[in-house]
Amino acid sequence: MTQLRLKDGNLTMLVDDGLERLVRDAIDKVAPGMLDLVESETRAVYDGAKGRWPVGPHKRERNGRHSKDELYHEVVIDTTQGLIRGRVWNEAPWSRYIKPKGLRGKSAFVELLRKPLQERAKVFVQNLGRFVVAELGG
């Protein structure tokens, strides 16, 4: 399941398993299916990036982790701005500079994270439109 964070102003809180069900139920009462929609789009980008992330067999940093191990995804619920935001990122500081031959020398960060997120955003907006119409009874 995707990691959930609650954000209110300057405070950001990771939602633990006990509170997660309560948060999901509350959001489903206000906007049924919205959290699942954001989560599924975010998860699709994460799964695609995880499957294609370039890693050489001997390219581990001193801590013994590949940059592929530093891929994460989450859904942030920002109560201050009234937003539900999906996020996929790589915490390896060098991830933006990985340019493998398999991606024709293009940045793995751009090709596997940024571009797919932008493409999925278009699909998400289409799905969101259908979702809103269905909720309004159309």
N, CA, C and O atoms as CSV, one atom per row, in Angstrom:
chain,resi,resn,atom,element,x,y,z
A,1,MET,N,N,0.841,-1.180,0.000
A,1,MET,CA,C,0.000,0.000,0.000
A,1,MET,C,C,0.888,1.246,0.000
A,1,MET,O,O,1.997,1.228,0.534
A,2,THR,N,N,0.401,2.301,-0.590
A,2,THR,CA,C,1.143,3.546,-0.692
A,2,THR,C,C,1.234,4.232,0.660
A,2,THR,O,O,0.283,4.223,1.441
A,3,GLN,N,N,2.385,4.823,0.923
A,3,GLN,CA,C,2.612,5.569,2.159
A,3,GLN,C,C,1.748,6.837,2.145
A,3,GLN,O,O,1.690,7.530,1.129
A,4,LEU,N,N,1.085,7.142,3.252
A,4,LEU,CA,C,0.269,8.350,3.367
A,4,LEU,C,C,0.916,9.339,4.317
A,4,LEU,O,O,1.455,8.959,5.356
A,5,ARG,N,N,0.858,10.619,3.949
A,5,ARG,CA,C,1.320,11.695,4.822
A,5,ARG,C,C,0.213,12.729,4.922
A,5,ARG,O,O,-0.449,13.034,3.930
A,6,LEU,N,N,0.011,13.267,6.113
A,6,LEU,CA,C,-0.909,14.379,6.331
A,6,LEU,C,C,-0.083,15.639,6.498
A,6,LEU,O,O,0.907,15.640,7.231
A,7,LYS,N,N,-0.475,16.712,5.828
A,7,LYS,CA,C,0.261,17.971,5.904
A,7,LYS,C,C,-0.708,19.070,6.288
A,7,LYS,O,O,-1.780,19.203,5.697
A,8,ASP,N,N,-0.325,19.856,7.280
A,8,ASP,CA,C,-1.127,20.991,7.720
A,8,ASP,C,C,-0.167,22.132,8.021
A,8,ASP,O,O,0.491,22.139,9.062
A,9,GLY,N,N,-0.087,23.096,7.111
A,9,GLY,CA,C,0.867,24.191,7.281
A,9,GLY,C,C,2.279,23.658,7.238
A,9,GLY,O,O,2.669,23.008,6.269
A,10,ASN,N,N,3.048,23.923,8.274
A,10,ASN,CA,C,4.436,23.472,8.327
A,10,ASN,C,C,4.587,22.069,8.919
A,10,ASN,O,O,5.692,21.527,8.937
A,11,LEU,N,N,3.513,21.485,9.395
A,11,LEU,CA,C,3.555,20.167,10.016
A,11,LEU,C,C,3.208,19.090,8.992
A,11,LEU,O,O,2.168,19.155,8.337
A,12,THR,N,N,4.084,18.106,8.862
A,12,THR,CA,C,3.823,16.952,8.009
A,12,THR,C,C,3.957,15.710,8.862
A,12,THR,O,O,4.932,15.552,9.597
A,13,MET,N,N,2.962,14.819,8.762
A,13,MET,CA,C,2.939,13.644,9.624
A,13,MET,C,C,2.764,12.393,8.770
A,13,MET,O,O,1.873,12.335,7.922
A,14,LEU,N,N,3.608,11.400,8.992
A,14,LEU,CA,C,3.463,10.109,8.346
A,14,LEU,C,C,2.330,9.370,9.057
A,14,LEU,O,O,2.325,9.256,10.283
A,15,VAL,N,N,1.383,8.876,8.284
A,15,VAL,CA,C,0.218,8.197,8.867
A,15,VAL,C,C,0.580,6.740,9.126
A,15,VAL,O,O,0.974,6.022,8.207
A,16,ASP,N,N,0.447,6.302,10.383
A,16,ASP,CA,C,0.755,4.915,10.702
A,16,ASP,C,C,-0.431,4.022,10.343
A,16,ASP,O,O,-1.501,4.511,9.981
A,17,ASP,N,N,-0.228,2.713,10.447
A,17,ASP,CA,C,-1.248,1.753,10.028
A,17,ASP,C,C,-2.567,1.918,10.777
A,17,ASP,O,O,-3.637,1.752,10.191
A,18,GLY,N,N,-2.500,2.242,12.062
A,18,GLY,CA,C,-3.720,2.381,12.853
A,18,GLY,C,C,-4.562,3.566,12.421
A,18,GLY,O,O,-5.789,3.477,12.388
A,19,LEU,N,N,-3.925,4.658,12.094
A,19,LEU,CA,C,-4.638,5.867,11.697
A,19,LEU,C,C,-5.003,5.864,10.214
A,19,LEU,O,O,-5.923,6.566,9.794
A,20,GLU,N,N,-4.279,5.072,9.427
A,20,GLU,CA,C,-4.491,5.077,7.968
A,20,GLU,C,C,-5.921,4.722,7.581
A,20,GLU,O,O,-6.504,5.374,6.714
A,21,ARG,N,N,-6.490,3.704,8.207
A,21,ARG,CA,C,-7.861,3.296,7.866
A,21,ARG,C,C,-8.848,4.424,8.166
A,21,ARG,O,O,-9.767,4.668,7.384
A,22,LEU,N,N,-8.664,5.104,9.281
A,22,LEU,CA,C,-9.523,6.220,9.654
A,22,LEU,C,C,-9.432,7.355,8.624
A,22,LEU,O,O,-10.453,7.913,8.222
A,23,VAL,N,N,-8.204,7.694,8.197
A,23,VAL,CA,C,-7.998,8.753,7.202
A,23,VAL,C,C,-8.637,8.352,5.872
A,23,VAL,O,O,-9.328,9.157,5.248
A,24,ARG,N,N,-8.409,7.122,5.443
A,24,ARG,CA,C,-8.990,6.642,4.177
A,24,ARG,C,C,-10.524,6.674,4.220
A,24,ARG,O,O,-11.165,7.085,3.253
A,25,ASP,N,N,-11.098,6.249,5.322
A,25,ASP,CA,C,-12.557,6.262,5.456
A,25,ASP,C,C,-13.103,7.683,5.421
A,25,ASP,O,O,-14.132,7.934,4.793
A,26,ALA,N,N,-12.429,8.615,6.088
A,26,ALA,CA,C,-12.880,10.012,6.108
A,26,ALA,C,C,-12.842,10.613,4.705
A,26,ALA,O,O,-13.785,11.290,4.296
A,27,ILE,N,N,-11.767,10.372,3.972
A,27,ILE,CA,C,-11.663,10.908,2.610
A,27,ILE,C,C,-12.693,10.256,1.698
A,27,ILE,O,O,-13.270,10.925,0.840
A,28,ASP,N,N,-12.930,8.958,1.874
A,28,ASP,CA,C,-13.923,8.272,1.047
A,28,ASP,C,C,-15.334,8.797,1.283
A,28,ASP,O,O,-16.172,8.743,0.383
A,29,LYS,N,N,-15.605,9.303,2.482
A,29,LYS,CA,C,-16.932,9.886,2.736
A,29,LYS,C,C,-17.103,11.213,2.010
A,29,LYS,O,O,-18.195,11.530,1.537
A,30,VAL,N,N,-16.026,11.987,1.921
A,30,VAL,CA,C,-16.074,13.293,1.270
A,30,VAL,C,C,-15.930,13.155,-0.240
A,30,VAL,O,O,-16.675,13.777,-0.997
A,31,ALA,N,N,-14.986,12.351,-0.673
A,31,ALA,CA,C,-14.718,12.168,-2.107
A,31,ALA,C,C,-14.439,10.694,-2.365
A,31,ALA,O,O,-13.282,10.286,-2.464
A,32,PRO,N,N,-15.501,9.891,-2.476
A,32,PRO,CA,C,-15.327,8.448,-2.636
A,32,PRO,C,C,-14.475,8.108,-3.862
A,32,PRO,O,O,-14.728,8.598,-4.963
A,33,GLY,N,N,-13.474,7.274,-3.656
A,33,GLY,CA,C,-12.640,6.811,-4.753
A,33,GLY,C,C,-11.503,7.743,-5.134
A,33,GLY,O,O,-10.618,7.330,-5.884
A,34,MET,N,N,-11.484,8.971,-4.658
A,34,MET,CA,C,-10.462,9.935,-5.050
A,34,MET,C,C,-9.071,9.503,-4.601
A,34,MET,O,O,-8.122,9.555,-5.384
A,35,LEU,N,N,-8.947,9.083,-3.367
A,35,LEU,CA,C,-7.653,8.650,-2.856
A,35,LEU,C,C,-7.143,7.440,-3.641
A,35,LEU,O,O,-5.959,7.362,-3.969
A,36,ASP,N,N,-8.035,6.504,-3.938
A,36,ASP,CA,C,-7.656,5.326,-4.721
A,36,ASP,C,C,-7.180,5.717,-6.115
A,36,ASP,O,O,-6.241,5.122,-6.643
A,37,LEU,N,N,-7.827,6.717,-6.711
A,37,LEU,CA,C,-7.456,7.181,-8.038
A,37,LEU,C,C,-6.050,7.791,-8.030
A,37,LEU,O,O,-5.235,7.473,-8.896
A,38,VAL,N,N,-5.765,8.653,-7.069
A,38,VAL,CA,C,-4.436,9.266,-6.953
A,38,VAL,C,C,-3.399,8.185,-6.668
A,38,VAL,O,O,-2.312,8.183,-7.245
A,39,GLU,N,N,-3.747,7.280,-5.783
A,39,GLU,CA,C,-2.831,6.209,-5.405
A,39,GLU,C,C,-2.509,5.290,-6.579
A,39,GLU,O,O,-1.354,4.899,-6.751
A,40,SER,N,N,-3.502,4.940,-7.384
A,40,SER,CA,C,-3.263,4.026,-8.504
A,40,SER,C,C,-2.402,4.674,-9.585
A,40,SER,O,O,-1.555,4.003,-10.175
A,41,GLU,N,N,-2.600,5.952,-9.852
A,41,GLU,CA,C,-1.772,6.649,-10.846
A,41,GLU,C,C,-0.332,6.767,-10.357
A,41,GLU,O,O,0.605,6.565,-11.129
A,42,THR,N,N,-0.154,7.091,-9.090
A,42,THR,CA,C,1.181,7.207,-8.506
A,42,THR,C,C,1.877,5.848,-8.518
A,42,THR,O,O,3.056,5.746,-8.855
A,43,ARG,N,N,1.146,4.824,-8.152
A,43,ARG,CA,C,1.710,3.469,-8.106
A,43,ARG,C,C,2.122,2.986,-9.501
A,43,ARG,O,O,3.130,2.294,-9.641
A,44,ALA,N,N,1.350,3.347,-10.531
A,44,ALA,CA,C,1.672,2.940,-11.901
A,44,ALA,C,C,3.018,3.521,-12.340
A,44,ALA,O,O,3.819,2.822,-12.961
A,45,VAL,N,N,3.269,4.777,-12.027
A,45,VAL,CA,C,4.550,5.409,-12.376
A,45,VAL,C,C,5.683,4.765,-11.579
A,45,VAL,O,O,6.745,4.474,-12.129
A,46,TYR,N,N,5.457,4.544,-10.290
A,46,TYR,CA,C,6.473,3.926,-9.440
A,46,TYR,C,C,6.832,2.525,-9.947
A,46,TYR,O,O,8.011,2.194,-10.070
A,47,ASP,N,N,5.823,1.707,-10.239
A,47,ASP,CA,C,6.077,0.343,-10.713
A,47,ASP,C,C,6.841,0.345,-12.034
A,47,ASP,O,O,7.749,-0.462,-12.233
A,48,GLY,N,N,6.467,1.260,-12.940
A,48,GLY,CA,C,7.159,1.354,-14.220
A,48,GLY,C,C,8.617,1.757,-14.040
A,48,GLY,O,O,9.506,1.194,-14.678
A,49,ALA,N,N,8.860,2.731,-13.171
A,49,ALA,CA,C,10.230,3.190,-12.920
A,49,ALA,C,C,11.053,2.107,-12.229
A,49,ALA,O,O,12.213,1.887,-12.577
A,50,LYS,N,N,10.459,1.439,-11.261
A,50,LYS,CA,C,11.166,0.389,-10.517
A,50,LYS,C,C,11.577,-0.746,-11.457
A,50,LYS,O,O,12.667,-1.303,-11.328
A,51,GLY,N,N,10.697,-1.082,-12.398
A,51,GLY,CA,C,10.982,-2.166,-13.328
A,51,GLY,C,C,12.047,-1.832,-14.364
A,51,GLY,O,O,12.768,-2.719,-14.821
A,52,ARG,N,N,12.149,-0.571,-14.733
A,52,ARG,CA,C,13.080,-0.171,-15.795
A,52,ARG,C,C,14.299,0.602,-15.293
A,52,ARG,O,O,15.147,0.981,-16.100
A,53,TRP,N,N,14.412,0.848,-13.986
A,53,TRP,CA,C,15.496,1.682,-13.473
A,53,TRP,C,C,16.838,1.020,-13.760
A,53,TRP,O,O,17.044,-0.136,-13.389
A,54,PRO,N,N,17.757,1.734,-14.417
A,54,PRO,CA,C,19.042,1.135,-14.813
A,54,PRO,C,C,19.982,0.967,-13.626
A,54,PRO,O,O,20.238,1.906,-12.871
A,55,VAL,N,N,20.485,-0.245,-13.484
A,55,VAL,CA,C,21.423,-0.531,-12.400
A,55,VAL,C,C,22.445,-1.528,-12.908
A,55,VAL,O,O,22.094,-2.615,-13.367
A,56,GLY,N,N,23.702,-1.154,-12.825
A,56,GLY,CA,C,24.771,-2.088,-13.167
A,56,GLY,C,C,25.056,-2.979,-11.968
A,56,GLY,O,O,24.814,-2.570,-10.832
A,57,PRO,N,N,25.560,-4.177,-12.188
A,57,PRO,CA,C,25.778,-5.116,-11.074
A,57,PRO,C,C,26.814,-4.643,-10.053
A,57,PRO,O,O,26.789,-5.080,-8.902
A,58,HIS,N,N,27.714,-3.765,-10.455
A,58,HIS,CA,C,28.771,-3.332,-9.540
A,58,HIS,C,C,28.695,-1.849,-9.246
A,58,HIS,O,O,29.706,-1.238,-8.900
A,59,LYS,N,N,27.535,-1.264,-9.372
A,59,LYS,CA,C,27.397,0.185,-9.206
A,59,LYS,C,C,26.751,0.541,-7.878
A,59,LYS,O,O,25.838,1.364,-7.835
A,60,ARG,N,N,27.203,-0.054,-6.822
A,60,ARG,CA,C,26.650,0.265,-5.506
A,60,ARG,C,C,27.490,1.346,-4.840
A,60,ARG,O,O,28.712,1.377,-4.982
A,61,GLU,N,N,26.829,2.216,-4.126
A,61,GLU,CA,C,27.538,3.238,-3.360
A,61,GLU,C,C,28.107,2.589,-2.095
A,61,GLU,O,O,27.894,1.399,-1.864
A,62,ARG,N,N,28.801,3.332,-1.307
A,62,ARG,CA,C,29.434,2.803,-0.094
A,62,ARG,C,C,28.433,2.196,0.881
A,62,ARG,O,O,28.771,1.284,1.635
A,63,ASN,N,N,27.203,2.701,0.867
A,63,ASN,CA,C,26.210,2.180,1.805
A,63,ASN,C,C,25.592,0.869,1.322
A,63,ASN,O,O,24.744,0.302,2.009
A,64,GLY,N,N,26.005,0.378,0.147
A,64,GLY,CA,C,25.527,-0.909,-0.346
A,64,GLY,C,C,24.175,-0.862,-1.015
A,64,GLY,O,O,23.552,-1.906,-1.212
A,65,ARG,N,N,23.699,0.332,-1.375
A,65,ARG,CA,C,22.381,0.451,-2.003
A,65,ARG,C,C,22.521,0.991,-3.422
A,65,ARG,O,O,23.319,1.891,-3.685
A,66,HIS,N,N,21.726,0.420,-4.336
A,66,HIS,CA,C,21.613,0.950,-5.689
A,66,HIS,C,C,20.682,2.161,-5.662
A,66,HIS,O,O,19.890,2.317,-4.732
A,67,SER,N,N,20.775,2.997,-6.658
A,67,SER,CA,C,19.833,4.116,-6.764
A,67,SER,C,C,18.408,3.589,-6.930
A,67,SER,O,O,17.450,4.267,-6.560
A,68,LYS,N,N,18.266,2.391,-7.481
A,68,LYS,CA,C,16.947,1.766,-7.628
A,68,LYS,C,C,16.300,1.534,-6.257
A,68,LYS,O,O,15.078,1.588,-6.116
A,69,ASP,N,N,17.136,1.276,-5.263
A,69,ASP,CA,C,16.643,1.057,-3.900
A,69,ASP,C,C,16.125,2.348,-3.267
A,69,ASP,O,O,15.451,2.313,-2.238
A,70,GLU,N,N,16.442,3.486,-3.888
A,70,GLU,CA,C,16.062,4.788,-3.340
A,70,GLU,C,C,14.791,5.353,-3.982
A,70,GLU,O,O,14.449,6.513,-3.755
A,71,LEU,N,N,14.093,4.547,-4.776
A,71,LEU,CA,C,12.810,4.970,-5.354
A,71,LEU,C,C,11.714,4.842,-4.304
A,71,LEU,O,O,11.636,3.836,-3.598
A,72,TYR,N,N,10.867,5.863,-4.204
A,72,TYR,CA,C,9.767,5.862,-3.233
A,72,TYR,C,C,8.522,6.477,-3.866
A,72,TYR,O,O,8.604,7.179,-4.874
A,73,HIS,N,N,7.383,6.206,-3.267
A,73,HIS,CA,C,6.142,6.863,-3.680
A,73,HIS,C,C,5.265,7.056,-2.445
A,73,HIS,O,O,5.357,6.310,-1.470
A,74,GLU,N,N,4.413,8.078,-2.514
A,74,GLU,CA,C,3.521,8.370,-1.397
A,74,GLU,C,C,2.355,9.208,-1.893
A,74,GLU,O,O,2.377,9.731,-3.007
A,75,VAL,N,N,1.350,9.326,-1.059
A,75,VAL,CA,C,0.243,10.240,-1.284
A,75,VAL,C,C,0.231,11.207,-0.111
A,75,VAL,O,O,0.227,10.790,1.048
A,76,VAL,N,N,0.226,12.504,-0.417
A,76,VAL,CA,C,0.225,13.538,0.611
A,76,VAL,C,C,-1.155,14.189,0.632
A,76,VAL,O,O,-1.671,14.602,-0.407
A,77,ILE,N,N,-1.744,14.277,1.816
A,77,ILE,CA,C,-3.032,14.940,1.994
A,77,ILE,C,C,-2.741,16.254,2.697
A,77,ILE,O,O,-2.434,16.274,3.889
A,78,ASP,N,N,-2.840,17.355,1.954
A,78,ASP,CA,C,-2.517,18.683,2.473
A,78,ASP,C,C,-3.814,19.350,2.911
A,78,ASP,O,O,-4.586,19.826,2.079
A,79,THR,N,N,-4.051,19.385,4.213
A,79,THR,CA,C,-5.301,19.941,4.728
A,79,THR,C,C,-5.340,21.459,4.632
A,79,THR,O,O,-6.423,22.041,4.574
A,80,THR,N,N,-4.181,22.114,4.615
A,80,THR,CA,C,-4.126,23.564,4.510
A,80,THR,C,C,-4.617,24.031,3.143
A,80,THR,O,O,-5.400,24.975,3.040
A,81,GLN,N,N,-4.146,23.355,2.094
A,81,GLN,CA,C,-4.499,23.744,0.734
A,81,GLN,C,C,-5.645,22.915,0.158
A,81,GLN,O,O,-6.112,23.194,-0.946
A,82,GLY,N,N,-6.099,21.909,0.885
A,82,GLY,CA,C,-7.175,21.057,0.394
A,82,GLY,C,C,-6.747,20.208,-0.792
A,82,GLY,O,O,-7.504,20.046,-1.749
A,83,LEU,N,N,-5.536,19.667,-0.734
A,83,LEU,CA,C,-4.978,18.896,-1.845
A,83,LEU,C,C,-4.715,17.453,-1.460
A,83,LEU,O,O,-4.378,17.148,-0.316
A,84,ILE,N,N,-4.874,16.576,-2.433
A,84,ILE,CA,C,-4.392,15.202,-2.335
A,84,ILE,C,C,-3.389,15.082,-3.469
A,84,ILE,O,O,-3.751,15.219,-4.638
A,85,ARG,N,N,-2.129,14.826,-3.131
A,85,ARG,CA,C,-1.066,14.839,-4.134
A,85,ARG,C,C,-0.297,13.533,-4.105
A,85,ARG,O,O,0.144,13.087,-3.046
A,86,GLY,N,N,-0.135,12.917,-5.275
A,86,GLY,CA,C,0.703,11.737,-5.402
A,86,GLY,C,C,2.117,12.160,-5.747
A,86,GLY,O,O,2.324,13.147,-6.453
A,87,ARG,N,N,3.079,11.419,-5.252
A,87,ARG,CA,C,4.477,11.800,-5.448
A,87,ARG,C,C,5.325,10.543,-5.648
A,87,ARG,O,O,5.184,9.567,-4.911
A,88,VAL,N,N,6.205,10.577,-6.651
A,88,VAL,CA,C,7.176,9.511,-6.892
A,88,VAL,C,C,8.531,10.190,-7.019
A,88,VAL,O,O,8.657,11.181,-7.738
A,89,TRP,N,N,9.543,9.676,-6.335
A,89,TRP,CA,C,10.855,10.322,-6.376
A,89,TRP,C,C,11.962,9.319,-6.085
A,89,TRP,O,O,11.714,8.184,-5.678
A,90,ASN,N,N,13.190,9.776,-6.308
A,90,ASN,CA,C,14.368,8.980,-6.001
A,90,ASN,C,C,15.254,9.810,-5.077
A,90,ASN,O,O,15.630,10.933,-5.413
A,91,GLU,N,N,15.580,9.260,-3.927
A,91,GLU,CA,C,16.360,9.996,-2.936
A,91,GLU,C,C,17.868,9.908,-3.139
A,91,GLU,O,O,18.622,10.570,-2.426
A,92,ALA,N,N,18.317,9.109,-4.094
A,92,ALA,CA,C,19.756,9.043,-4.362
A,92,ALA,C,C,20.186,10.376,-4.972
A,92,ALA,O,O,19.645,10.777,-6.001
A,93,PRO,N,N,21.144,11.068,-4.362
A,93,PRO,CA,C,21.542,12.387,-4.855
A,93,PRO,C,C,22.032,12.366,-6.306
A,93,PRO,O,O,21.945,13.378,-7.002
A,94,TRP,N,N,22.536,11.243,-6.756
A,94,TRP,CA,C,23.080,11.136,-8.101
A,94,TRP,C,C,22.039,10.679,-9.130
A,94,TRP,O,O,22.364,10.553,-10.311
A,95,SER,N,N,20.814,10.432,-8.711
A,95,SER,CA,C,19.808,9.856,-9.614
A,95,SER,C,C,19.510,10.737,-10.825
A,95,SER,O,O,19.208,10.214,-11.898
A,96,ARG,N,N,19.586,12.039,-10.683
A,96,ARG,CA,C,19.317,12.939,-11.816
A,96,ARG,C,C,20.390,12.841,-12.896
A,96,ARG,O,O,20.162,13.248,-14.036
A,97,TYR,N,N,21.550,12.309,-12.547
A,97,TYR,CA,C,22.674,12.283,-13.475
A,97,TYR,C,C,22.888,10.917,-14.128
A,97,TYR,O,O,23.839,10.742,-14.890
A,98,ILE,N,N,22.022,9.956,-13.843
A,98,ILE,CA,C,22.145,8.631,-14.447
A,98,ILE,C,C,21.610,8.720,-15.874
A,98,ILE,O,O,20.442,9.040,-16.096
A,99,LYS,N,N,22.487,8.431,-16.838
A,99,LYS,CA,C,22.115,8.524,-18.252
A,99,LYS,C,C,22.578,7.257,-18.965
A,99,LYS,O,O,23.623,7.263,-19.615
A,100,PRO,N,N,21.818,6.179,-18.851
A,100,PRO,CA,C,22.248,4.890,-19.394
A,100,PRO,C,C,22.057,4.795,-20.912
A,100,PRO,O,O,21.267,5.527,-21.508
A,101,LYS,N,N,22.793,3.885,-21.499
A,101,LYS,CA,C,22.679,3.646,-22.945
A,101,LYS,C,C,21.281,3.157,-23.310
A,101,LYS,O,O,20.773,3.475,-24.385
A,102,GLY,N,N,20.655,2.385,-22.419
A,102,GLY,CA,C,19.311,1.852,-22.688
A,102,GLY,C,C,18.253,2.931,-22.859
A,102,GLY,O,O,17.196,2.688,-23.440
A,103,LEU,N,N,18.537,4.103,-22.358
A,103,LEU,CA,C,17.625,5.239,-22.535
A,103,LEU,C,C,18.238,6.250,-23.513
A,103,LEU,O,O,17.909,7.436,-23.490
A,104,ARG,N,N,19.127,5.755,-24.364
A,104,ARG,CA,C,19.806,6.568,-25.380
A,104,ARG,C,C,20.542,7.760,-24.756
A,104,ARG,O,O,20.577,8.846,-25.334
A,105,GLY,N,N,21.117,7.550,-23.591
A,105,GLY,CA,C,21.884,8.591,-22.922
A,105,GLY,C,C,21.057,9.678,-22.267
A,105,GLY,O,O,21.601,10.686,-21.817
A,106,LYS,N,N,19.735,9.484,-22.208
A,106,LYS,CA,C,18.861,10.472,-21.565
A,106,LYS,C,C,18.765,10.178,-20.075
A,106,LYS,O,O,19.016,9.053,-19.643
A,107,SER,N,N,18.411,11.168,-19.307
A,107,SER,CA,C,18.324,11.047,-17.857
A,107,SER,C,C,17.250,10.047,-17.433
A,107,SER,O,O,16.097,10.148,-17.852
A,108,ALA,N,N,17.639,9.075,-16.595
A,108,ALA,CA,C,16.673,8.104,-16.075
A,108,ALA,C,C,15.606,8.810,-15.240
A,108,ALA,O,O,14.435,8.431,-15.270
A,109,PHE,N,N,16.014,9.829,-14.500
A,109,PHE,CA,C,15.080,10.590,-13.673
A,109,PHE,C,C,13.985,11.214,-14.537
A,109,PHE,O,O,12.801,11.125,-14.213
A,110,VAL,N,N,14.391,11.843,-15.634
A,110,VAL,CA,C,13.426,12.501,-16.525
A,110,VAL,C,C,12.580,11.469,-17.262
A,110,VAL,O,O,11.355,11.586,-17.304
A,111,GLU,N,N,13.224,10.462,-17.842
A,111,GLU,CA,C,12.525,9.495,-18.696
A,111,GLU,C,C,11.635,8.522,-17.919
A,111,GLU,O,O,10.599,8.096,-18.428
A,112,LEU,N,N,12.028,8.167,-16.690
A,112,LEU,CA,C,11.288,7.152,-15.933
A,112,LEU,C,C,10.408,7.721,-14.824
A,112,LEU,O,O,9.517,7.029,-14.331
A,113,LEU,N,N,10.644,8.975,-14.423
A,113,LEU,CA,C,9.827,9.581,-13.370
A,113,LEU,C,C,9.050,10.799,-13.878
A,113,LEU,O,O,7.819,10.805,-13.858
A,114,ARG,N,N,9.768,11.823,-14.329
A,114,ARG,CA,C,9.099,13.083,-14.695
A,114,ARG,C,C,8.141,12.922,-15.872
A,114,ARG,O,O,6.974,13.300,-15.769
A,115,LYS,N,N,8.616,12.365,-16.995
A,115,LYS,CA,C,7.753,12.240,-18.175
A,115,LYS,C,C,6.552,11.329,-17.917
A,115,LYS,O,O,5.431,11.696,-18.269
A,116,PRO,N,N,6.748,10.152,-17.313
A,116,PRO,CA,C,5.577,9.316,-17.024
A,116,PRO,C,C,4.577,9.994,-16.075
A,116,PRO,O,O,3.369,9.817,-16.227
A,117,LEU,N,N,5.070,10.764,-15.102
A,117,LEU,CA,C,4.148,11.483,-14.210
A,117,LEU,C,C,3.340,12.511,-14.995
A,117,LEU,O,O,2.144,12.672,-14.756
A,118,GLN,N,N,3.980,13.203,-15.924
A,118,GLN,CA,C,3.271,14.181,-16.745
A,118,GLN,C,C,2.252,13.498,-17.637
A,118,GLN,O,O,1.139,14.000,-17.796
A,119,GLU,N,N,2.610,12.359,-18.223
A,119,GLU,CA,C,1.680,11.619,-19.072
A,119,GLU,C,C,0.509,11.065,-18.255
A,119,GLU,O,O,-0.643,11.133,-18.686
A,120,ARG,N,N,0.809,10.519,-17.082
A,120,ARG,CA,C,-0.254,9.978,-16.228
A,120,ARG,C,C,-1.165,11.089,-15.723
A,120,ARG,O,O,-2.347,10.854,-15.473
A,121,ALA,N,N,-0.627,12.297,-15.571
A,121,ALA,CA,C,-1.454,13.430,-15.130
A,121,ALA,C,C,-2.564,13.689,-16.144
A,121,ALA,O,O,-3.689,14.007,-15.759
A,122,LYS,N,N,-2.262,13.557,-17.429
A,122,LYS,CA,C,-3.287,13.741,-18.466
A,122,LYS,C,C,-4.373,12.670,-18.329
A,122,LYS,O,O,-5.565,12.970,-18.396
A,123,VAL,N,N,-3.948,11.424,-18.138
A,123,VAL,CA,C,-4.899,10.321,-17.950
A,123,VAL,C,C,-5.705,10.547,-16.673
A,123,VAL,O,O,-6.913,10.314,-16.639
A,124,PHE,N,N,-5.022,11.001,-15.628
A,124,PHE,CA,C,-5.682,11.253,-14.355
A,124,PHE,C,C,-6.784,12.298,-14.502
A,124,PHE,O,O,-7.874,12.130,-13.954
A,125,VAL,N,N,-6.510,13.376,-15.238
A,125,VAL,CA,C,-7.512,14.430,-15.437
A,125,VAL,C,C,-8.726,13.866,-16.174
A,125,VAL,O,O,-9.862,14.207,-15.842
A,126,GLN,N,N,-8.499,13.008,-17.169
A,126,GLN,CA,C,-9.615,12.375,-17.878
A,126,GLN,C,C,-10.421,11.492,-16.926
A,126,GLN,O,O,-11.651,11.542,-16.908
A,127,ASN,N,N,-9.713,10.684,-16.137
A,127,ASN,CA,C,-10.396,9.822,-15.166
A,127,ASN,C,C,-11.125,10.647,-14.108
A,127,ASN,O,O,-12.215,10.284,-13.667
A,128,LEU,N,N,-10.518,11.750,-13.712
A,128,LEU,CA,C,-11.133,12.622,-12.722
A,128,LEU,C,C,-12.443,13.201,-13.255
A,128,LEU,O,O,-13.432,13.295,-12.528
A,129,GLY,N,N,-12.439,13.584,-14.520
A,129,GLY,CA,C,-13.666,14.097,-15.138
A,129,GLY,C,C,-14.772,13.056,-15.100
A,129,GLY,O,O,-15.911,13.373,-14.756
A,130,ARG,N,N,-14.449,11.824,-15.449
A,130,ARG,CA,C,-15.434,10.732,-15.400
A,130,ARG,C,C,-15.910,10.499,-13.964
A,130,ARG,O,O,-17.093,10.275,-13.712
A,131,PHE,N,N,-14.968,10.559,-13.043
A,131,PHE,CA,C,-15.262,10.364,-11.629
A,131,PHE,C,C,-16.243,11.426,-11.127
A,131,PHE,O,O,-17.223,11.101,-10.457
A,132,VAL,N,N,-15.977,12.692,-11.451
A,132,VAL,CA,C,-16.845,13.789,-11.001
A,132,VAL,C,C,-18.238,13.659,-11.604
A,132,VAL,O,O,-19.238,13.839,-10.909
A,133,VAL,N,N,-18.303,13.348,-12.886
A,133,VAL,CA,C,-19.609,13.182,-13.539
A,133,VAL,C,C,-20.376,12.027,-12.895
A,133,VAL,O,O,-21.577,12.142,-12.652
A,134,ALA,N,N,-19.697,10.925,-12.621
A,134,ALA,CA,C,-20.360,9.783,-11.985
A,134,ALA,C,C,-20.864,10.136,-10.586
A,134,ALA,O,O,-21.961,9.737,-10.195
A,135,GLU,N,N,-20.058,10.884,-9.840
A,135,GLU,CA,C,-20.466,11.281,-8.484
A,135,GLU,C,C,-21.624,12.260,-8.497
A,135,GLU,O,O,-22.429,12.283,-7.567
A,136,LEU,N,N,-21.715,13.066,-9.541
A,136,LEU,CA,C,-22.823,14.027,-9.642
A,136,LEU,C,C,-24.085,13.382,-10.207
A,136,LEU,O,O,-25.139,14.008,-10.318
A,137,GLY,N,N,-23.933,12.088,-10.563
A,137,GLY,CA,C,-25.112,11.355,-11.011
A,137,GLY,C,C,-25.391,11.493,-12.489
A,137,GLY,O,O,-26.529,11.336,-12.930
A,138,GLY,N,N,-24.345,11.789,-13.264
A,138,GLY,CA,C,-24.517,11.987,-14.713
A,138,GLY,C,C,-24.308,10.764,-15.517
A,138,GLY,O,O,-24.424,10.803,-16.742
